[in-house]
Amino acid sequence: MRNGSERPTAATRRRTAWPFAIATVAVALLVGTLLTLAWLGGEPEPRPTTSDPVGVVGRLCATVGAARANNRIEASRVFLDKTDDRLRRLAARVDERDPVVAARLRRAEERVADNLESPQPALEGDLLRLVAATRRALRVVGDPVPARCPPEEEER
């Protein structure tokens, strides 16, 4: 029998520490499991579409606006910042259904890219032809065709 003046032995101390250690590990596992489930159960990231029709036409409209403002640097930045890649992916999709429309889209895209590299006076006209070719291509693959560019950027 123990009275209050006796010190607990090492065996007694170990026995009292185990429940605390087990509880600590259990809480850590529970928290880790909950965090993992929350991470796995979160909403999935939206998958980008292959052509992103609204974004492509919107960026082309912005490029037309920059060209009208005689800002070739901005026009080049907007066009070369993923717009040309999206147009190429769209052309590849269109090629399966209508090779003629795909070829027109590729030619229009190349004409704009060439004009941005070696400045020529017809940049605005080339961009407007590219906007029209892009809209035609979107119709071929059944993607939504965005509203026209603002009047000040498409009709002059």
Buried (B, 14 or more C-beta within 10 A) or exposed (E): EEEEEEEEEEEEEEEEEEEEEEEEEEEEEEEEEEEEEEEEEEEEEEEEBEBBBBBBBBBBBBBBBBBBEEBBEBBBBBBBEEBBEBBEBBBEBBBEEBEEBBBBBBBBBBBBBEBBEEEEEEBBEBBBBBBBBBBBBBBBBEBEBBEEBEEEBBEE
